């Protein structure tokens, strides 16, 4: 019974016939096979869907047509958003398992595609950096490796469900529109204590322990504050701790997401560098081609710019995309999560033993260990990161979900494979289908529906599983 179900995409799908192909315009932003070797900026995230009904002997053609159409839709969105390129982050396709779908005009199987992507700006390449492959290539095919060399990491970590330190939501005043050395970051200043920041911004949506005894608070999916000890040392408008795949599951905070800020009450997002240089003159210090700073006594503003194509002049302009306020003594660099101590993951491993019988209802109870390692999810649960490729979601102290994928950026499929094997989970397509007889395989995605559990996995061209998600109900 379970194998007859169909995985439905979230969003509105456009019904087309096979002949209605959206031909990709060569003038649209390209889809990249690898990430730019620089600190590129994400303009926004995009999704596109498409579907059709095809006869059994036309399914292969329908799949290729829909994939091309959906990629073309993403590229069109990139052009409309002013982005320079596209990185495909998720490609999902489903063929209906029903024997026949009948409509007024068609009979056959329904084929669907859904694609998610980052719409990005291009930047000056640093060829000394290693090549990091995107999850999918320009044709929408899963790539075998996400980087050139695998990072070695221990795959045994202690289960760490945090004590929630904020017991109630703090009512906050409206955010200030200003970012400046004089007035701070939306009203917050370097050196403030956590209670002072919370009084301004409210309860954070996520708390993360960092290396070097630092702590990060995250509001929504992006805004991030770093504390060293009991004082704030950095305020950022972007969150580079978690991968885009994980960030899109986080709770949105419209108070920050829709906030209209101004630099010194003068310049908004996408203000040209030429105008900012003319205003600040020698006070604006160049860090590199795309980054500049304004220095104060105890803090500095870091201004990041990205090239955008000006349609009128047909030339690239550097526009302001992001601002950070940091303490002058704070060394700005890539933040690193402090993961749970390498001890044991037996509680999680034991919880997975019931997967041999997916219809058996079981919510595993996990011990609560003090750790700043929690994020609010859109579904109302919380998420804790246990390793660079493993996260668990929970409600109170009950395990309700497990995800094995790129939780942090720059991890290869070999790390995911190692984690799956440690947990006793199937690591390739053949093992998955052998273990779960009621599962169905459709367009590189494996799906099992049980009465109390749902298991989804994707696999690459070598049939190795590169992501696996389990949800208990």
N, C-alpha and C positions, 0 to 999 in steps of 0.2 A: 504493500500500500504506500509505503513511504517513497519508493522509487518513482511513483507516478506524479509526485509533486513537482512544481516548476518554481525555480528561483526567480523572483520578480525584482526588477531594479527599482530603486527609489528615484522618483522624478517622472517627468512627462515624456513619454516616448512618441516619436513621430512615425506613423504607419506609412510605409512606402512600398512601392513595387520594385522589383530587381532592376528594371530599366531606368528608374529615376536616380541616376548616379550623380552625386555632388562632386564634380571634378575639382581637384585641388588646384587652386590658383598659385602659380609659381611665385607671385608677388607677396603671398602671405608669409608670416613668420615661420621659419622652419622648425621641425621637430628634431631635437638633438639626440644623438646616440650616447653621449657622455656629458657629464656636468662641466660647465665652464671652469677653467683653471684660474679662478679668481673669486672674489667675494661678490657674487651676483645678487641682485635684488629680485624678490618675488613681487610682481605687480598685484596679482591676485590668484586665487585658485579657481579652477573651472571644471565643469562637468558637462558631458554631452551624451545623449542616448539616441538610438535608432533601432527600428525593428521592421520585420517583414514576415510574410507567410510564403514559404517556398515548398515546392514539391521535393520529394526525397532525392531525386536525381539532380536537383538544382541547389541543394544545400551548400555544397562547397563554393559555388559561385556566389550565393547569397552571403555567406560568411565573409568572403573577401570584399564584396561590394559594400556591405554594412560597415566593415572595419575602416575602409577608405573614407566612406561618408562621414563617420563619426570623428575620425581624425581631422577631416577637413572642417567640420564644425568647430572643433577645438581651436584650430588655426585661425578661423574667422573671428572667434572670440578674442584671441590674442591680438589680432589686428585692431579690433574695436577698442581694446583696453590700452593700446599703445605699447604693448610688449614687443620685444625683439625676437623672442624664441619661445619654444615650448619644451617642457620635460614631461613625458607621460609617466604618471605615478601609479596608475591602476587601469588595467584593461580586463573587462569581464564580459564573457559571452555565454549565452544559454540557448540551447535548443530544447523546445518543449518535448517532454517525454510522452505526451498524449499521442495516441495512434493517429489522430487526425483533428485538425482545427478547421472548422468550416465557417466561412463568412459569405457574404453575398457574392464576392468576386473571386475568392480563393479557397482552396482546400489543400491542406498539407501541414507541415510543421512550422511553428513560429520560431524565428531566430531573432535574438536580441543582442545588442551590444551596449555597454556603458563604459565610458572612459573618463577618468579623472586626471587632471594635469596641473602643473605649475606654469603660469605665464610669467616669464622672466625678462629682465633686461640683460643685455650683453655687456661685457666689460673687458678691460685689457687683460689678455691671457698671460699667465706666468708659466712658461713651458718647463720650468724646473719642477713644478708640482706633478705628482703622479696622476695618471688617468683614472678617473672614477666613472664607471659606466652607469648610465641611467637604468632604472628598473626595466624599461621597455625601449626598444629601438624605434627608429622613425617609421617602421612598418607596423608597429604595434605588437611586435613579438617579444616575449620575455627573454631577457638577456641572462646568460648563465652565471656571470659574476658581476658584482657591483663595484669591484675595484681590481687592481692588478694583483695585489698580494693579500693573503688572508692575515688578519690580526689574530694572534693567539690569545686566548682568554680562558680562565677557569670557568667551567660551567656549573659549579656547585656553589650555590649561594643560600644563605639563610632566608627563610620566609620571613618577611618583615612587614607586618601590617601596622600602620602608625597610630599613635595616640593623637587624636584630633585636638590641637591646642586651642582652637577657637570654638567655644561652645555655643556662641550665638552670633548672629549677623549684626555688625555694627552699623548704625545709621550714619551715613556720610554726607557731608556737604557737597554741593556741585563742584566738579573739577575746575580748576583754573584753566583758562585758555592759553596761558603763557608758559613758554619755556625760555628761560634766560638765566644768566649768572646771578642776577640780582634777586629774582623771584623763584628760582628753582624749576623743578619739573612738575608741572601741573600743581604747583604750590608746595611740593615736597622738596626738601633740601638734603644735601649730603650731610651725614652726621646724625640724622634723625634716628631715634630708637624705633623698634618694631611697633610699640603701642602708638607712637606719634604718627607713623606712616599709616597704620590701620585706621586711626581717627580720620585721616584725610581720604584714603582710598577704599576703606571698607575691608572686610574679610577676604583674604586672597583665595583664589580658586584652586591654587596648587601650592604646595610647599615641597622643596627639594633640598636635601643636604648635598653640598658640594665638597669637592676636595679642598684642602688647605683650610679646613674648619670654617668654611663659609656656608651661607644659606641663601637660597633663592625663593622669592615669592613670585608667583605668576598670576596675572589677572587676565582672564579669557585665554585665548590661544597664544598671544604674542607678548604683551607687556610684562617685563621682567625686572625685578629689583634684587640687587645683591647686597647681603649684609655680611660684614666681617665682624665677628663678635656681636656686639650689641648696637652697631651703628651701620646705617646705610652708606655704601660706598659707590654704588652705580645704579642708574635708572636707564633701562633700555626699552625701545619700542618694538624690539623683535626678540623672539625666543629661539636661540640656536641650540638648546639642550636636546630637544626631541625631534624625531624625524617628522616629515610632513604627514606621513601615513598615520602617525599617532596623534599629532596635533589636531587633525580634522575630527577626531573623536572627542576632543575636550569640549567642555562647556564654554559657550560663547559668552562674553561679557560686553553687552552693547554699550554700556557706559564708557568703556575704553575704546571699543572698536569703532564707534561712530563719533568719537570726540574730535572736534575741529580745533587743532592747536595752531599757535603762531609763534614763530621765533622772534623774541623781543617785540611782541605785539605788531610785527611788521610783515614777516614772511611766512606764508603757508606752505604746505607740502607742494612739491613740484615748482618751487620758486627757482628761477635760473641762477646758476652760479655767477654769471656776469653781474647781475643786480646785487647779489649778496656781497661780492667783492667790492663793488663800487660803494656800498653802504659802510662796510667795516674797514676797508682799505688795509693798512698794515696790521691791524688787529687780527685779521684772519690768517692763520698760519697753515701752510700746506703740509700735510702728513704724507700723502701720496697723491696720485692722479685723481682719485675719487674721494678722498677724505681730507677734511680740514678741521681745525680746532680754534676755539676761542678760549683764552686762558683767564682764570680768575685767581684770587688769592688762595682759596682752599678747594676749588673745583674747576672743571673745564667742560666745555660743550664739545662733543665730537659730532661733526656734521658729515653725513654720508650722501654722496651724489651718485646718480646713474645716468647713462646716456639715453636720451629719447629722441626719436626722429621728429623734427619739426616739419609738418607737411607743407606749410607755406614756403619755407626756404629750402626744403628738401635737404636739410643738414641736421646733424646730431647736435643736441644741446645737453649739457650736464645740468640736471635738475635735482633739487633737494628731495630726498626720499625718507630720511630717517635721522633722528637726533638722539644722542645719549648724553646724560649728565653724569660725570664720574668725578671722584675725588682725585686731586692732583697726585697723591701718593699711590693711587691704585693702578696696578699694571693691567691694562686692558688686554685680554687675550681670550682664547677659546675656553669656555667654561666646561668643567668635567664633573659629572655626577659622582657622588660618593655612593657606591653600590653597597648592598648588605655584605657583611663579612662572609668570606668563603668558608662555610661550615657544613650545611646540609640542606637539601631540598626534599627530604624524604616525605614531609607532609604533603607537598604538592604531588610528588610521584605516586604516593599511596592513593591520593584522591583520584588518580587517573585509572586505577585498576578496574573500576566499574565500567569503563568504556567498552569492555568486551560485551556488555549487555547495556546498550545505550538507553533502553526503555526503563531501566531501573532508576528511580528518582533518588538522588542523593545530593545534599548540599554539604560540602566539606567544611568543617569548622576549623579555622586556623588560629594559632595563638597570636595575641596582640603584643607586639614588641615595639618599644619606643623608637621611632625613627621618623624624620621629616621626609616622607616618601609617599606623597598622596596627590592625586589630581581628581577634580570633579569631572565626571563624564556627562555627555548629553543625555544618556539614558537614566540618570539619577544615581548610578553606582559610582564607586571610586576606583582609581587605578593606581597600582604600585609597581614600580620597575624593579625586577629582581636581577636582571642581567642585561647586557647590551642587546640581547635578542629575545628576552622573555619578560612579559608583564602579566599580572593577574588583576582582574577586576572583582570587586567584592561589595557586599551590602551588609553593613554592620560587621560581623566576623565570619560571614559565610562566603565561600568562594562561589562566584557566579559566572566567571569567564576566565579564559586563559588564551593568551596570544603569543605565538612564536613567529617573529618577523624582525625586520630592522626597527628596533625601538629607538636606538640611537643611530645617527648617520655613520656611514663608512664602515659597514660590516658586511662580510661576504657570505655567500650561500653556504660555504663550508662551516661557518660558525652556527648557522641555523640548523644545518644537518647534525652537527655535534650535539646541539641542545635537544633536538628531537630524539636522538638515540639515547641520550641520558635519561630522558623522561619516559622512555619506553613507547614513544609514539611512532607511527609509520613515517619513514623518511623518503619514500618514493611512491610513485603512483601504484605500482604492482602491490606493494605491501598494504597500502590503504584499501584497495579494492578487495584484497584477500581477507583483510581483517573485518571490513564492514561490507557484508554481502549485499545489503540493501542500498548502498550508496550508488550514485550515478555520476558518470564522467561526461562533462560537456565543455568543450572549448577550453581545455587546460584548467578546468576547475572541477574539484571533487566536492560533492555535497552529500551529507547524510542527515536526514531528519528523523529524530526519535521523538517519543512522546514527551520527554523531559530534557532532551539535549539536542543541540544542532552543531554539527561539525563541518567546517568549510576549509578547504585547502586549495592552493594553487601550485602548479608545478611548471618547470621550465622545459626547454626543448630536449633536455636529457632525462626528463621525467623525474627529476629530483624535486621534492617539495620545498618551496621557498617561502611559504607562509602558511600558517595553520591557526585557525581560531575555533575555540570551543565555547559554547554558551549553554549553561544549565538553566533550566526554568523551574 
